[in-house]
């Protein structure tokens, strides 16, 4: 085996071994000890050396020539002028001072997201927030795109969701005790490549296969067969998208009417079942939620629903609801119904029984956890209290001063004059990108830190080139992982790129706050401080870590798993009085007086079925296909989309879309054709893959193709295959205001015109400095 010490890097998709020739990264391999290393490492070299790399500071021409707030050529269409670092930093510092003086810090929005670097120090979100907190603060976002509905809803009915993820029943326990796993939304292997902060060893595939080997039966309730590994030999039940709540209600009705539910558990561990029962039985609205009712809505067979309910009640059963299932209209309801159904089965807290929300959302849930907290760069205190839910960026920018509901509150959108984005790509994450494009015209100034010219950078006024993770020194340690990974710098930053820490130090010096921001330390000194703090935490957990110099030159370290046999809510089951839940009643709230008291039409006091919005719109028949969009297997979100591994799966340079043969035939589509997908919100091109692994009437388009709009066409047609040009910008409900991108309907037709060139993998057009 080749020497790997001193050659490691860490990414959210795992540990990489970096190969360098003549000062250039030529490839990155997976760590030899990783049983399922991610091929996403194959994107790193090509992206870092790609033609879209941001090599020098750049300023949008209209902003530079006409000043902040210029409404000339739209952002996204304008040319850029490259400038030197001193000019770029002077422009940023002066504009930050102007906005603070003229409008206050509530006019600054720091739109960072946490997926930039797996390093503990060079973490874009932490660096930017620390800097802005020394400047008086900023408006932030709250929650995330992955499972925002759970973050807001679950504290009302069970407890804090982030703690639930940590406490999830381990797959090893499932293998020993469970007979049936029912997967609402599957447990897609492509999702389990990644974990926030990193993953030292990918364990999901082996752990799931161990379950199957032990005789565990899996049922995959998803429109996509590929949401479950073939080796599990799962029964595939493909419902219409967005109907999981109805299926669960049909299951619950069977349990109740056939007296298969656990009366004792309902009485001892839950509150509000009587109120939910009035809805389930039809006393509340005149509609009994029978298996036949659920079948008519979902497209599954009534007998199949009844048989599954009986099987679930007859043996140790784990219910799993994927995070993606809640990213639909009224996504809170499927979560609430998961808890309700599991409560009726009465197995919550038993080894291998109950429910888990989020299996498969990343590589570590149900597989491992960290023994102690790693150190991180302190962000300081934000003096600005205002925030927005993460999926409401467009509303905030388009509707300043207007009120909106959120988690029982009435909040007011700030009037944002400056947006600073680092470590994320809203033109990937956000919905209805044409609307976001218009919203991005509103601020006076937009600053973006980036190392590739993806769409967010192209919508900026000032673009600051930053070093890639392999071009700076750090250490990797996942938020829920059990490994510590040295991340030495392997090459010099490309062009004039710099670390964000050094950029903020220079800005702080211009603004008179260098001592407060840096505390007198350079980047290397901060790394040593953070490592010493990590050593101290390890010592308290009876783990000895080497000194910094030994660690950074060595191999990754594996830390003991703190709870390999954990069972979710075991203590609560054993004694609900001694271990009450952090809910108003201390119990599982199948009916929430608090939520009912909010008076929300789209989120009442118990789990409820709602039809998805696109189905209710006039003329929805024009868009007969349900579009599913999910995490790709070829990259993390949109990161490194211009890398070799990502590009090799594209079809004629477009993102692939999965199409059922019976949807392809009437449209005269062949495998490898390019199609245009469209609805009233937008249009995009994609390459056809015909397969019977998707339910008829549905298509599946990976997320993350860099948005490449053609502004000369109707609806600014995206050339590349980004599904968020088609998704609506409404949210789950007025409780959580989470993204509901999976509730989208489209039409599809073969694209016979000459194929336009995908331009977003190239640098934008530059102008000369006047």
N, C-alpha and C positions, 0 to 999 in steps of 0.2 A: 504494500500500500504506500502511495506517495505521501511525503511529509505534508501535513495540513496545518500544523501549528504556525501561527503568524499569518495565515492566509484566509482567515475566516471573515465572514460578514454575516449580518443578521437582517432578515426582512420579515414582514408580517406573514410571509408564506414559508418561512423556515430558515435554517442555517445554510449558508453557501460557502463553498471553497473557491476562492478567486484565483484565476490564472492570468498572469500578467506577462506580456512580452514587450520589450523596448518601451516601457512606460505607458503601455496601453492595455486595458482589460480586454482579453480576447474571449473569455468565457467564464461562467460561474457554474460549478457543479454542486450537487447536493452533498451534504455531509454523509460519509460512509456509514455512520451509525444510525441514520434516519431510515426506518423501515419503509417509508413511503414518501421519499423526497419529492418536492414539488418541481414540476417542469417549468414553472413560472420563472425560475432562476435563468432560464434560457432567454429571457427578454432583456436582462440587465445590460450586457455588453452592447447590443445593437442600439438600445435606447440612449445610453450614455454617449455613444458616438454617432447618433443619428443626425440627420439634417435638420431636425426640429429643435436641436439643443439651443437654449438661450445662452449666448456667449458673452454678451456685453449688456450693460444697462441700456434700456430703451424707453423712449417717451413717445406717446401718441402725438402725431403731428399737429392735429387740431388743438390739443390741450397745450402743447408747448408754444404754439404760435399765438394762441388767443386767450390762454389762461384758464383757470378752473371754471367749470360750469359751462364751457363752450358747447353750444348745441349745433355745431356744424355737421361734419361727417359723423355718422353714428359710430359709437363704439362697436367693435367687431368688423367694421368695414374700412376704418381709417388706416393709413400707413403709419409706420413708426420711424423714429429717428434715433439712432444709437448715439449715446453721450458717454462721457467719462464718469467715473465713480464720484468725483467731487461734485460735479454738476448734478448728478442724480440725487445724491444725499442732501445737497443744499435745497433742491426742489422739494424733497420729502419733508425735511425739517421745517422749511418755511411754510409749507402747506399745512402741516400738522399744527404749527403755532397759529396760523390764521383761523383754522376751523375751531380750535379751542377758544380763542379770544372772541371770535364773532358769533359762535353758535354754542359753545360749551361741549363738554365731553360726551353728552348724550347724543351728539350728532356724529359720533364715530362708531362704526360697526366693525368689529373684528370677526370676520366670517371664516374662522379657521375650523378645520375638521381634523380628527386625530389620526389619520392613516398615513401620514407623510413618511416618517422614519421610525424604525423599530428601536433606535437608540434612545437611551435614557436622558442624555443631555441635549443632543441635537434633534429635539422634538419641536417641530414647527409651531404647533399650537402653544406649547409652554413658553417658548422663546418670545413669541409675539405678545402673548398676554402679560408676561413679566415686563416687557418693555413698555407697553401701553399703560400698565398699572403705575409705572413711575411717572407717567405723563398725565395722570388724572383719571384714567380709566376709560371704559368703552362700553357700548351695548353689546351683549353677548347673545349667543343662541343656547337654548336648553334642549336636552334630549338628543335623539339621533334618528337617522333615517331607517335603521335596521329594525328597531322594535320600540318605537316611541309610544305606541298604544299601550304596551305592557308597562312601560316606565310610569305612565300616568294612572292607568286603571288598577293595576295589581295592588298598590298600597291600600286602596279602598276595600278590596275584597279578600286579600290573603296577606299581603305584606310587600316589602320592597323587592322589586324584581331583580335588581343587580345582586342582591344577596341570594335570591333563588338560583341564579345562574351558578354561583359559587357552590351552593348546597345541592346541586342536581345529583340524583341517584347515579352512581357509576355504572357504566356498561358491564363491568365485571360482576356487579351484583345482579344485573339483569340476566346475565348468562347463567348464574347459579339458581335463580329463583323464579324467573318469569317464564310463562308459557306462551303469551301472546303480546305482541307489540303492535299497536294500531297507530300508524303514522299519518297524521293529517298534514299534508304538504311534504311528505317524505322526509328523508334525511340525506340530502344530495351530497355525494362524495366531493363534488367540485367545491362546495362551500367549506368542507373540512380541510382544505389546503391551508387556510388562513386563520390567524387569530390575532386580536389586537395586541400589539407589542411584540408578537413573535411566537413561534412554536419550535421547540428544539427537536422533538420527535413526533412524527405524525402517527397517532395510535388508533384513530377511529376505524379504519378499514379492518385492521387485525381484531379489534375488540368486537366489531359487529359480526365479523366472520366467526368469532368464537361463540357468539350468541347462537348463530345459525347452526353451528356444529353441535351445540348443546341441545338442540331441538326446539329452540324458540321459533315460533311462527310469526312472520311479519305480514302486515296488511298495509299496502301503500295506497292511501286515498289522495290522489293527486291527478291532475290532467296530464302529467308528464311521467311516463314509465321510468325515465332516467333519473327521477328524484329518489330512486332507491337502487342500491348496488345489485347487479344481476346475481351475484353469488348468494344473496339472501333468499332468492327464489320467492320473493314476496307475491302475495295475491294483489293484483292491480285492480283497483276500483277507481275509475276516472270520472269524477263528478264535473258538472259545469263549474267554471271558475267562480269563486265568490259565494258558493252555496254550502260551505262546510258547516256553518251554523245550523242550517236547515237539516243537514244529515245528522248532526249531533242531537238536535231536537227529536228527530225521528227515532234515534237510538234510545234517547231518554224516555220517550213515550212508551216504547216497547218495554223497557225496564219497569216502568211504573204500572202499566196495565197488566203485565204478566207477573207482578209482585216479585220481581227479580232484584229490586234495589235494597240497599242496606238501611233499613229504618233506624236501627240503633245508632249508626254513625251519623246519619242526618240529624238525629235528635241531640247527640252528645257533642258534635264537633262543628255544626253549622247553624246559621240563623237565616230565616227568610224563605225556607223551602215552601211553606204554605202559599206565599204570594207568587212564587215562581210557578207552583203547581196550577194556580188559577189560569196562568197564561198557557202552560203546556197542555192542559186539558181542554182549553177553549172556553172556559168560563169567562175569561177576561175579554176576549175579542170574538167569540163565536166560532173560532177555527181550532179544532183539535190538531195537534202537531203529530199526526200519525205517521207511520212508515210510508203509507200511500201519499200523504201530503208531501213528505220529504222527497219521495221518489219523483213526483211530478216536477218539483223544483230543481232537483239535482241531476236528474237523468239516470240515477242508479235504480236498481230494481227494489221494490218494496220488500220482497222476500229476502233479498241479500241484506238489507238493513236489519230486518228482524233477526235473521240467523246470526249476524255479527253481534247484535246486542245480547243474544242468549249465550254466545260463546264467551263474550267479555265477562259476563256475570258468573260463568261456570269455572273460571280458572284465573290464576294470577295474571293480571293484565296491566300493562303500562301504556298510557295514552301519551302520545307525543304530538305536539303542535309546533310546526316549523314557524320561525319568525316571519317568513315571507307571507304566510297565510293572513297575518294581521295587516299587511300593507295593502288592504283593500278598503272599499267603502264600508264604513261601520266595522272596522277591524277590531274594535274593542269587544264586539259581541262573540266572536269565535274564541277569544281568550276566556271570557266569562263562562261561556258554555263548556269549554274544556274543564274548568274547575267544577262546574255544576255536574257534568257527566261523571267525572272521577269521584265526586262526593257521593253520588248515587250508587256507584259501584262499591264504595266503602273501603277501598284498599289504600287510600292515601296514608303514607307513613309506614306501610309494610315493605319489606325488602322486595324490590322489583315490581312493586305495584304503585298505583296512583297516577300521577301525571308529571310531565316535564314540558315546559314551554321553552323552546330554543335549542333542543338537540340538533346538532348539525349547523347551527348558525356560525360556529367557528370550530377550530380543530380540537379545542380543549374541553368543551362542556361535556361532562360525563366521563372524561378520560383522566384528567389530572388537575391539580391546583398548585399554587405556590405556597411554600411553607412560611414565608415571611415577606414583608413588603420591601421591595427594592427602593433605593433612594431615587429621587427625581428632582429636577431643577425647581426650586420654589417659585411660584408665580407671583407671590405677594397678594395684597388685598385690592380688589377692584372697588374704587369709590362709587362707581355707577351701579345702581341696583337694577336698572331696567334690563329686560331681556325679551327675546321672542322665541316661540317654539321653532325648532330648527327648520321645519318645512314651510315657513311663512315668509321667506325672503322677499318674494315678489310682492306680496301684499304690503309688507313693511315699506318697500321702496315706492310702490305705486300709490299707497293710501296713507301717507303720514297724517297723524292726528286722529285717525278713526279708531273706534273701539272694536274689540273682538272678545269673545268668550274663550276661556281656557281654564280647565280644571276647577270650575265653579267660580272663577273670578271674571271681572270685566277689566280688561287691560287696554292700553292705548299705544298705538304704534308711534315710535319716535320719528323725528324728521331727520333723516340721515344725510349728511353732506359728504362724508368720507367713508369709503369701504376699504378695508385692508384684508386681503386674503392670502393665507399661507398654509400650505399643507393639505389642500383639498381642491376639489374641482366641482363647483356647483353646476357647471354645464355637463356634468355626468350625473350627479346625485339628484338634482332637482327635477321637478315635473314641468311639463309644458314649456319647453325651452324657448319657443317664440315669445311667450309672455315674459320669461326671464330676461330675454334679450331686450325687450322694451323697458323692463324694470331697471336694467343696468344702464339705461340712458339717463336716469334721474339724478344720481349723486353728482356733486361737483368734481370729485376726484376718486379714482379707484387705483389702489396700489396692489400689485400681485408679486409675491416671491415665487419663482418657478425655475425649473431647469429644463422644461420643454415648452414649446409654443403651442400648447393645447388651447382650447377655446376660451378658457377663463383668462389666460394671459392676453389673448387677442382682444378681450373686452376691457383691458386695463388702460390707464393713462400712464402709469409708470410701472415698468417691469424690472425687477431686481433679480439678476441671475444668481442662483444659489448652488452650492456644492451638493453633489449626490452623496448618499450614505457611504459609498465605497471610496469617496474622496476626502473623508474626514475621520477622525478618531472618535470612538464612542464604545459603549458596551450595550449589548442587547439583553433584554429580560422581559418576557411577556407578562401581560397583566394577569394571566391565569396559568402561566407555564411554570415548569420546574427546572429550567435551565438558565444558565448565565453564559453569554456568548461574547468573546472579545471581538471588537470591530476596529482593527487598526486601519489607518488610511493606506490604501494600496496604490493610488496614483494621485497626481496633482489635479486640482479642480480644472475642468475644461475652460478654455478661454479666460475670461476675467471673473468667473464665478467665485463666490466667497461663502464662508459659513455665515449663517444668519446671526450667530452670536457676535462675530466681528462686525457685521453690518450694524447691529443695534448698538454696539459700543461706539462706533463712529457717530451714529446719530445722537446717542446720549451725550457725547462730548460736545456736539454742536448745540444741544439743548440744555446743557448745564446739569445733567443728571447722571454722569458717568459713574460716580462713586456709588450712587444708589443702585444702579443697574448691575454693575460688574462686581461690586464689593471688593474692588482692587484685585480681582483675579482674571487671568486669561483663561482660554478654553481648557488648556491642559490642567491648570490648577483646579478648575471646577470639576473636571473628571476625577481627579484624585480625591477631592472632598466627597463627591457622591459615592465613590467606591469605599472610602472609609466609613461612611454612614451605612452602606450596605453590609460591610464587614461587621459593624456593631449589631445590626439587626440579625445577621446570621449567627453571631456569637450567642445572642439571647435564645436562639433556636437550637443551640448546641451544634452548630455547623461552623467549621473553620474554613475561611477563604484565604487564598494566597494574597500577597501584596500586589499592588497595581502593576508593577513592571513585570512580575512573573505571569500574572493573569493575561495581560494584553498580548504577550508573546506566545501564549499557549493555546490549548484546545478548550472547547466549551466544557463547562462544569455542570454536572447533574445534581440537583438538590432532592432530598427525599420527599416523596409525596406525603402531604400531611394527613390525608383521609381517604385511603384507597377503597374503603368499604362503606362509604357514607350512603345514607338513605334519606331522601328529602322528606322533611317534616316528621321524622321518626319520634322525636321528643314530644312534639305536639300531639301526635296520635296517642302516645303512651300516657300522657297526663295533660289534657288541655288546660287545666286550671293552674298547674305549676309552670307550664310553658305556653302562655297565651300568645296569640298572634298580635302584631302591632296594628290591629284594626279597631274600630270603635267598640265592637262587642268582644274583642279578643278571640273571636272565632271566624271561620270561613263565612263570608257574607254572600249568600246566594241571592239575597236582596239587600241592597245598600240604601239605607235611609239617607245617607249623605248625598249620593248621586241622585236619588229621586228628588231630593230637596233642591237640586240645581235647576230642575224644571226644563231639561233638555229634550227636545222632540226627537233628536237623533241618538240619544243614549239614556233610556229610562232606567228604572231602579233594579232591573234584572235582565238576564240574557234574553235577547229579542232578535227575531229575524227581520231583516230589511232587504229588499231587492236592490241590486247594485244600480247606481245612478244612470249609467249609460243605457240600461234597459228601460228606464222610465222616460227618457228624452224623446220628444216627437221626432219621427224619422229615423229612429235607431236601426231600422231594418236596412238602411243603406250601408251599415257597417256590421256585417253579420259575424265577423270573426272575433273571438276573444283573444287578446294579445297578452301573453305571459312574458315577463322580462325578469331575468334573474342573474345572479352572480355567474360570470363566465368561468370556464375551467382554464382559460389561457392567460389570465392576469388577475390582479386584485382590483376590482372596480375598473377604473380607467387607467390605472398606473401602467406605464411602459407599454402602451398600446402599439407603439411603433417598434417594439422589440421583435426579434425573429420568431419566437414561439407564438406570439399573438398573431403575427401576420400570416403564418403558414396555415392557419385555419380559416382565413378569409376566402371568399369566393369572388374572383375577379375584383379584388381589393375591397369587397364589401363584407360586412358582418353576416354570418350565416343565420338563416331563419328556418326553423323546423316546421314543415308543412305535412299534414296528413295526405295520403294518396287521394282520398275522395274529395279533398279540397283543392288538390293540384289539378286533377283531371278536367273539371269543367272550365278551368282557367288556362288549359293547354300548357301546363308548366312541366318542365323536365328538370331533373336534378342538375344543378349548376347554373340554371337560369338566374337572371337578376329580375327582381320584382320591385314594384313601387307599393309601399304600404301607406295608407292615408286615412284621415278622418278630418273633421272640421278644424282640428287644432294644428295639423301639420302633415308633412310627408317625408318619407325617407326611402332610400334604396337599400336592398339587402339581397344576399345570394341564397338561393333555394337549396335546402336539404330535405328531400322527401323521405318520410319515415312513418311507420305506424306506431311509433313509441309516443305519439302525442294524440290526445283525444281529437276526434273529428270536430271541426268547428273552432279549433284553437290553433294558434301559432305560438312559437316560442322564439324570442329574440334576445340574445345575451345583452346585458348592459355593458357600457364602458367604451364602445367605439367613440373615438374623439369626434365631437360634434363638428361637422364640416358643412355649414349651410351655404347654399347657392342663392345669394340674395337677388339674383336676376330672375328667379322662378317663383311661381305661385307658392305661397306658404313657406318661402325660403327653404325649399326642399333640401334635406340633409343627404349628402352624397354617400355617406359612409355606413349608415345603419344604426343610428342612435335611437333607441325606443322612446326616449323622453321627449322627442318632438311630438309624440302622439298621446302621451299620458295627460290626464287632466290635473289641474292644480287645485282641486278640492281635497279636503282632508278626511281622515277616518270619521271624525265627528267633532262637535264643538267641545267635547270633553278633553281629548288628548291632542287634537289638531295634528295628528300624525299623517305621513304621506300615504296615499291610497293608489299608488301607481299601477297595481295589478288589476284594477277595475277599469279596463280599457277595451274598447271595441274599435275595429278597423275594417277596411276593405283592402283587397290585394289584387293587383293585376300585373301581368307580365310587362316588363319595361323593354320596349323595342327600339327606342331612340338610341342614338350613339351614346355610349357610356361616358359620363363626365369624369374627369380625373379627380381623384381624391387629393386634396391639397393640404390637409391639416398635418400631414407627416413631414411637410417642408416648413421652412421658416416663412414668416409673412413678408409682404413687400416693405422695403425700407426706402425712406426718402433721405435726401441730403440735408445736413444742418445748414440753415440759411446763414 
